[in-house]
Amino acid sequence: MAIEKITDFEKCCGCGVCAALCPKQCITMEPGAEGFLYPHVGADCIECGLCQKNCPVNKDVDDAESYPRRVFACRNLDRDVLFQSSSGGFFFEIAREVIACGGVVFGVVFDAGNRVVHAKAETLEALRAMMGSKYVQSDKRGVWPEVKAALQTGRKVLFSGTPCEIGALRAFLRKDYDNLLCTDFICMGTPSPAVFARHLHDLEQRFGAPAASISFRNKKYGAYTHSLSITFANGKSYFRPQYAEPYVKSFHSRIYLRPSCHHCSYKQAFRLSDITMADFWGLTSTDIPLTMAGGVSMVIVHSAKGMKYFDKVKGRFTCYETDMATARRVQPMLTASCAPSPVREAFFRDFRERPDAPFSGLIGRYEPIPLRDRLRARLKTLTGLRRLVQGLKRRFPALRHM
């Protein structure tokens, strides 16, 4: 999927490596019409070709000499860490190991303005902000030189990101570093920051205060409740499970993913990362003696370096080994890009032409939430009634799909 122009709308992944490497600093990353960052080339361009040569989209991901990959199902033994994590709590332990060695971790956080950005953590307190899924594409402006500077001091560095972000880091560095550990995850695609910003703005207006904390995978109502949970500065809170939450539901329907995500060149079993993480969907279809209770991570180790770190932390997990065939079967997004929603173009046309329209009303034209699901979501937060319903479902299996 070679890219002929770094401004190619369909192929650019928005990493910003071109801007970071430009010797004239004439490339800036600016939001496009859909809210994704794209490179803008200024008049000072000398056409040196450095940007195109080092664009990660133009880099081959070669599986010829890959490490014999190993696959594990892992669940953290620390209940507090497990509860705060989206799946089995693997990332936190690897990152904690790097920090304990005097290293630094680069991962994704919500910043003070609730934008999703790549940031640096050198303490466990800072690391906790990186826990949990963020279903928004991160802003990486400025992060690549910061990672390189940390590596050049000799410190151990862990960089966590999407597969294309790992490719971008490798392309920016243009050499391997023994003190660099990279982790990625199996992703469907990255949603538009502008879409989430509008939804968040609407909720802040509704609840009368800025968001103080945001979680996409809160485990309060179950380990695999895809949801959006927000606590506001005035103490009020918002929670909706996926089937009744307009942003999360439409994200899973692929309505506003970045165009390049629909033909991702990094969707393959071999990765440029040392370790790939994911939810272990389909666990019950395997012979692994674990339940999904609390969350379980799939961990794929791609390198000897990754295996070294895995061995350091595996004692902190209930852990079972499986194989790549199982990983491919239960996690199809490991190797396959998802098709765009058939309503994608219509949604973004409305999104652009109606800038003051509330997000929930706008998306409701394309991803309506039935009254039944809105009532289900309300009942889910009523603890006593929820326990009664769960008890009835255990007693009467026919109710489990209601």
VOLOTI-222859 format. One line per 10 residues: number of its first residue (from 1); their letters; for each residue x, y, z of C-alpha. Coordinates in nm, 4 decimals, padded with zeros to 6 digits. Example, Ala and Ser with C-alpha at 12.3 -4.5 7.8 and 13.67 -1.06 7.14 Angstrom:
// VOLOTI-222859
1> AS> 01.2300/-00.4500/00.7800  01.3670/-00.1060/00.7140
***
This chain:
// VOLOTI-222859
1> MAIEKITDFE> 00.0000/00.0000/00.0000  00.2699/00.2472/-00.1037  00.1903/00.6125/-00.0444  00.2827/00.8488/-00.3296  00.2050/01.1695/-00.1381  00.2299/01.1997/00.2382  -00.0968/01.3942/00.2275  -00.2854/01.0994/00.0742  -00.6200/01.1046/00.2571  -00.6963/00.7347/00.2174
11> KCCGCGVCAA> -00.3535/00.5985/00.3175  -00.2051/00.8409/00.5726  -00.2233/00.6998/00.9266  -00.1608/01.0388/01.0904  00.1541/00.9395/01.2802  00.3394/01.2676/01.2200  00.6785/01.1097/01.1467  00.7046/01.3231/00.8330  00.6669/01.6411/01.0400  00.9154/01.5207/01.3027
21> LCPKQCITME> 01.1824/01.4378/01.0425  01.1424/01.7397/00.8143  01.4790/01.9243/00.8081  01.3075/02.2555/00.7261  01.0256/02.2030/00.9813  00.7801/02.3008/00.7122  00.5371/02.0133/00.7738  00.2682/02.0531/01.0377  -00.0017/01.8089/01.1485  -00.3445/01.9707/01.1244
31> PGAEGFLYPH> -00.7006/01.8369/01.1671  -00.8799/01.7539/00.8442  -01.2519/01.7778/00.7741  -01.3206/01.4558/00.9682  -01.1104/01.5573/01.2686  -00.8094/01.3353/01.1957  -00.4593/01.4851/01.1801  -00.2963/01.5092/00.8361  00.0365/01.6617/00.7237  00.0304/02.0083/00.5702
41> VGADCIECGL> 00.3397/02.0961/00.3661  00.4540/02.4589/00.3789  00.6143/02.6783/00.1121  00.9659/02.6159/00.2501  00.9670/02.2535/00.1288  01.2914/02.1670/-00.0517  01.1582/01.8338/-00.1836  01.4299/01.6332/-00.0125  01.2033/01.3264/-00.0049  01.2876/01.2422/00.3572
51> CQKNCPVNKD> 00.9215/01.2436/00.4565  00.8098/01.0013/00.1882  01.1134/00.7767/00.2268  01.0486/00.7309/00.6000  00.6685/00.7197/00.5940  00.5750/00.3987/00.7801  00.3133/00.3212/00.5146  00.6035/00.2733/00.2706  00.7926/00.0381/00.5019  00.7711/-00.3373/00.4431
61> VDDAESYPRR> 00.6712/-00.5529/00.7398  00.8857/-00.8586/00.6675  00.7987/-01.1916/00.8325  01.0938/-01.3802/00.6825  01.3126/-01.3915/00.9927  01.0517/-01.3568/01.2632  01.0909/-01.4981/01.6113  00.8889/-01.8177/01.6769  00.5863/-01.6449/01.8281  00.4320/-01.7672/02.1529
71> VFACRNLDRD> 00.0775/-01.7009/02.2703  -00.0517/-01.6868/02.6280  -00.3755/-01.6272/02.8168  -00.3016/-01.4152/03.1251  -00.5062/-01.2854/03.4167  -00.3471/-01.0613/03.6790  -00.3427/-01.2017/04.0327  -00.3762/-00.8497/04.1775  -00.7505/-00.7822/04.1872  -00.7052/-00.4046/04.2073
81> VLFQSSSGGF> -00.4885/-00.3949/03.8939  -00.7275/-00.6336/03.7178  -01.0289/-00.4149/03.7998  -00.8590/-00.1003/03.6658  -00.7469/-00.2721/03.3440  -00.9569/-00.3230/03.0323  -00.8771/-00.6930/03.0022  -00.6335/-00.9086/03.2027  -00.3992/-00.6422/03.3402  -00.0893/-00.7344/03.1392
91> FFEIAREVIA> 00.0272/-00.3909/03.0220  00.0524/-00.2510/03.3747  00.2938/-00.5229/03.4888  00.5269/-00.4876/03.1910  00.5248/-00.1098/03.2333  00.5804/-00.1373/03.6081  00.8835/-00.3567/03.5421  01.0341/-00.0928/03.3105  00.9768/00.1878/03.5634  01.1252/-00.0248/03.8436
101> CGGVVFGVVF> 01.4467/-00.0460/03.6374  01.4653/00.3334/03.6152  01.3030/00.3374/03.2734  01.0288/00.5443/03.1154  00.6967/00.4457/02.9591  00.5222/00.6189/02.6683  00.1522/00.5482/02.6370  -00.1884/00.7059/02.5881  -00.3678/00.9267/02.8421  -00.6435/01.1857/02.8608
111> DAGNRVVHAK> -00.4702/01.5214/02.9032  -00.5995/01.8155/03.1099  -00.8355/01.9100/02.8283  -00.9574/01.5483/02.7889  -00.7791/01.5066/02.4556  -00.6252/01.1637/02.3948  -00.2483/01.2077/02.3629  00.0730/01.0098/02.3903  00.2536/01.1021/02.7111  00.5415/00.9912/02.9325
121> AETLEALRAM> 00.5256/00.8097/03.2677  00.8162/00.7664/03.5093  00.6124/00.6854/03.8216  00.3370/00.4362/03.9017  00.0981/00.7241/03.9626  00.1557/00.8554/03.6106  00.1389/00.5011/03.4724  -00.2137/00.4465/03.6072  -00.3447/00.7164/03.3723  -00.2346/00.4938/03.0818
131> MGSKYVQSDK> -00.4455/00.1992/03.1967  -00.7659/00.1221/03.0123  -00.8762/00.1514/02.6510  -00.9145/00.4905/02.4844  -01.1369/00.4656/02.1786  -00.9981/00.7794/02.0135  -00.6923/00.8288/01.7909  -00.4111/00.9802/01.9979  -00.2287/01.3034/01.9214  00.1414/01.2165/01.8817
141> RGVWPEVKAA> 00.2793/01.5605/01.8013  00.6139/01.5972/01.9763  00.6362/01.2402/02.1097  00.8836/01.0927/01.8582  01.1814/01.3182/01.9455  01.1022/01.2690/02.3139  01.1206/00.8897/02.2804  01.4493/00.9138/02.0903  01.5988/01.1485/02.3493  01.5126/00.9028/02.6293
151> LQTGRKVLFS> 01.6648/00.6133/02.4341  01.9864/00.8041/02.3721  02.0380/00.8493/02.7472  02.0536/00.4706/02.7787  01.7362/00.4393/02.9851  01.4989/00.1504/02.9230  01.2001/00.2725/02.7232  00.8617/00.1079/02.6764  00.6478/00.2475/02.3958  00.2865/00.1335/02.3719
161> GTPCEIGALR> 00.0594/00.2103/02.0795  -00.1342/00.0818/01.7808  00.0503/-00.1362/01.5254  00.0914/00.1595/01.2876  00.2293/00.3732/01.5730  00.4948/00.1089/01.6395  00.5751/00.1174/01.2685  00.5964/00.4958/01.2874  00.8386/00.4851/01.5800  01.0632/00.2348/01.4007
171> AFLRKDYDNL> 01.0561/00.4529/01.0888  01.1415/00.7663/01.2869  01.4311/00.6049/01.4784  01.5784/00.4417/01.1632  01.7782/00.2013/01.3823  01.7127/-00.0540/01.6528  01.7802/00.0184/02.0191  01.8549/-00.2588/02.2676  01.6902/-00.0515/02.5417  01.3589/-00.0138/02.3528
181> LCTDFICMGT> 01.0611/-00.2412/02.4194  00.7487/-00.1983/02.2052  00.3979/-00.3244/02.2807  00.0986/-00.2934/02.0525  -00.2531/-00.4325/02.0592  -00.5066/-00.5836/01.8251  -00.7228/-00.2933/01.7156  -01.0240/-00.2542/01.4901  -00.9343/00.1036/01.3987  -00.8971/00.4533/01.5411
191> PSPAVFARHL> -01.2006/00.6837/01.5751  -01.2075/01.0555/01.5018  -01.1009/01.2843/01.7907  -01.3459/01.5485/01.6671  -01.6406/01.3100/01.6938  -01.5570/01.2190/02.0519  -01.4926/01.5848/02.1386  -01.8423/01.6786/02.0227  -02.0034/01.3976/02.2211  -01.8064/01.4910/02.5322
201> HDLEQRFGAP> -01.8962/01.8589/02.4908  -02.2649/01.7666/02.4710  -02.2418/01.5598/02.7909  -02.0545/01.8346/02.9754  -02.3286/02.0795/02.8787  -02.5938/01.8359/02.9925  -02.4315/01.7632/03.3299  -02.3168/02.1191/03.3892  -01.9461/02.0575/03.4497  -01.6240/01.9434/03.2754
211> AASISFRNKK> -01.5420/01.5734/03.2722  -01.3055/01.4808/03.5560  -01.2491/01.1159/03.4581  -01.3366/00.9065/03.1528  -01.3397/00.5283/03.1127  -01.4411/00.3202/02.8119  -01.4213/-00.0192/02.9772  -01.5410/00.0268/03.3345  -01.5732/-00.3147/03.5017  -01.8247/-00.2076/03.7644
221> YGAYTHSLSI> -02.1014/-00.3895/03.5794  -01.8914/-00.6723/03.4373  -01.5452/-00.7375/03.2951  -01.6580/-00.7210/02.9338  -01.9060/-00.4355/02.9451  -01.7986/-00.2086/02.6599  -01.9270/00.1235/02.7794  -01.8621/00.4885/02.8447  -01.8345/00.6005/03.2069  -01.7705/00.9659/03.2997
231> TFANGKSYFR> -01.7438/01.1403/03.6342  -01.7888/01.5173/03.6163  -01.6226/01.7879/03.8239  -01.9473/01.8531/04.0113  -01.9717/01.4904/04.1248  -02.2386/01.3846/03.8775  -02.1792/01.0739/03.6707  -02.2770/00.9172/03.3390  -02.2703/00.5478/03.2478  -02.4046/00.3689/02.9430
241> PQYAEPYVKS> -02.3228/00.0188/02.8135  -02.2334/-00.0222/02.4476  -02.5815/-00.1058/02.3216  -02.7214/00.2212/02.4620  -02.4193/00.4540/02.4338  -02.4222/00.6416/02.1009  -02.0465/00.6938/02.0647  -01.9391/00.3439/02.1705  -02.2126/00.1695/01.9740  -02.1362/00.3581/01.6528
251> FHSRIYLRPS> -01.7606/00.3057/01.7010  -01.8202/-00.0694/01.6949  -02.0270/-00.0176/01.3803  -01.7170/00.1361/01.2118  -01.8902/00.4632/01.1253  -01.6061/00.7081/01.1965  -01.2755/00.5234/01.1818  -00.9747/00.6725/01.0044  -00.9810/00.5810/00.6311  -00.6397/00.4083/00.6451
261> CHHCSYKQAF> -00.7708/00.1685/00.9117  -00.9877/-00.0048/00.6518  -00.6814/-00.1293/00.4600  -00.4148/-00.1389/00.7315  -00.0761/-00.2718/00.6187  00.0008/-00.3808/00.9778  -00.2880/-00.6252/01.0030  -00.0842/-00.9445/01.0128  00.0330/-01.2004/01.2649  00.3908/-01.0717/01.2525
271> RLSDITMADF> 00.4277/-00.7332/01.4165  00.7065/-00.4775/01.4571  00.6309/-00.4801/01.8292  00.7934/-00.7131/02.0813  00.4585/-00.7995/02.2408  00.0997/-00.7761/02.1176  -00.1881/-00.7567/02.3660  -00.5621/-00.8063/02.3275  -00.8764/-00.9309/02.4971  -00.8920/-01.3081/02.4813
281> WGLTSTDIPL> -01.2284/-01.3267/02.3075  -01.3533/-01.6793/02.2436  -01.1746/-01.8177/02.5488  -01.4571/-02.0607/02.6188  -01.4064/-02.2178/02.2748  -01.0534/-02.3261/02.3728  -00.9203/-02.5848/02.6161  -00.7640/-02.3158/02.8383  -00.8912/-02.3729/03.1979  -00.9798/-02.0069/03.2629
291> TMAGGVSMVI> -01.3134/-01.8285/03.2762  -01.3626/-01.4781/03.1434  -01.4389/-01.3532/03.4959  -01.2436/-01.0373/03.5737  -01.0906/-01.0190/03.2263  -00.8236/-01.2184/03.0425  -00.5436/-01.0853/02.8211  -00.4162/-01.2503/02.5078  -00.0404/-01.1949/02.4937  00.1568/-01.2691/02.1753
301> VHSAKGMKYF> 00.5354/-01.2543/02.2130  00.7177/-01.1669/01.8894  01.0829/-01.1368/01.9964  01.3478/-01.2649/02.2339  01.3410/-00.9252/02.4039  00.9672/-00.9556/02.4526  01.0092/-01.3056/02.5957  01.2694/-01.1790/02.8405  01.0238/-00.9253/02.9806  00.7375/-01.1744/02.9768
311> DKVKGRFTCY> 00.9430/-01.4146/03.1894  01.0086/-01.1352/03.4394  00.6398/-01.0736/03.5057  00.4645/-01.4060/03.4362  00.4630/-01.4937/03.8065  00.2125/-01.2116/03.8591  -00.0502/-01.3886/03.6465  -00.2541/-01.6997/03.6140  -00.1079/-01.7957/03.2792  -00.1621/-02.0652/03.0146
321> ETDMATARRV> 00.0113/-02.1089/02.6808  -00.1745/-02.1702/02.3555  -00.0839/-02.1226/01.9858  -00.1095/-01.8829/01.6932  -00.3842/-02.0858/01.5264  -00.6034/-02.0211/01.8296  -00.5101/-01.6522/01.8346  -00.6060/-01.6116/01.4682  -00.9353/-01.7941/01.5181  -01.0623/-01.6023/01.8211
331> QPMLTASCAP> -00.9145/-01.2639/01.7224  -00.9818/-01.2146/01.3481  -00.8778/-00.8473/01.3732  -00.5209/-00.9719/01.4263  -00.4841/-01.0158/01.0516  -00.7890/-00.8538/00.8909  -00.8936/-00.4931/00.8367  -01.2611/-00.4106/00.8869  -01.4776/-00.2709/00.6094  -01.6098/00.0854/00.6526
341> SPVREAFFRD> -01.9709/00.1319/00.7496  -02.1976/00.1932/00.4481  -02.3210/00.5103/00.6226  -01.9737/00.6524/00.6895  -01.9755/00.9187/00.4181  -02.3304/01.0286/00.4955  -02.2511/01.0612/00.8654  -01.9422/01.2750/00.8087  -02.1291/01.4931/00.5611  -02.3881/01.5624/00.8309
351> FRERPDAPFS> -02.1140/01.6047/01.0905  -01.9480/01.8778/00.8823  -02.2651/02.0529/00.7687  -02.4298/02.0591/01.1128  -02.1505/02.1670/01.3510  -02.3935/02.2695/01.6264  -02.6052/01.9536/01.6174  -02.5811/01.7385/01.9322  -02.3882/01.4212/01.8599  -02.6512/01.1840/02.0000
361> GLIGRYEPIP> -02.9165/01.3282/01.7697  -02.6832/01.3297/01.4703  -02.5652/00.9713/01.5083  -02.9197/00.8605/01.5888  -03.0031/00.8980/01.2210  -02.7504/00.6271/01.1382  -02.7207/00.4187/01.4560  -03.0506/00.4491/01.6441  -03.0816/00.3164/01.9984  -03.4159/00.1410/02.0537
371> LRDRLRARLK> -03.6225/00.2261/02.3605  -03.5778/-00.1320/02.4794  -03.1992/-00.0865/02.4958  -03.2276/00.2500/02.6693  -03.4425/00.0851/02.9370  -03.1980/-00.2071/02.9660  -02.9160/00.0408/03.0265  -03.1140/00.2186/03.2956  -03.1956/-00.1077/03.4722  -02.8314/-00.2128/03.4606
381> TLTGLRRLVQ> -02.7362/00.0706/03.6971  -03.0044/-00.0174/03.9523  -02.8032/-00.2546/04.1702  -03.0853/-00.4357/04.3479  -03.2895/-00.4898/04.0336  -02.9804/-00.5916/03.8386  -02.9031/-00.8644/04.0914  -03.2619/-00.9894/04.0702  -03.2422/-01.0076/03.6892  -02.9078/-01.1891/03.7027
391> GLKRRFPALR> -03.0559/-01.4394/03.9465  -03.3526/-01.5010/03.7190  -03.1234/-01.5523/03.4208  -02.9234/-01.8105/03.6125  -03.2439/-01.9897/03.7066  -03.4139/-01.9597/03.3678  -03.1567/-01.9930/03.0815  -03.4136/-01.8792/02.8231  -03.3913/-01.5273/02.9702  -03.0167/-01.4919/02.9094
401> HM> -03.0555/-01.3417/02.5648  -03.3100/-01.0832/02.6681
***
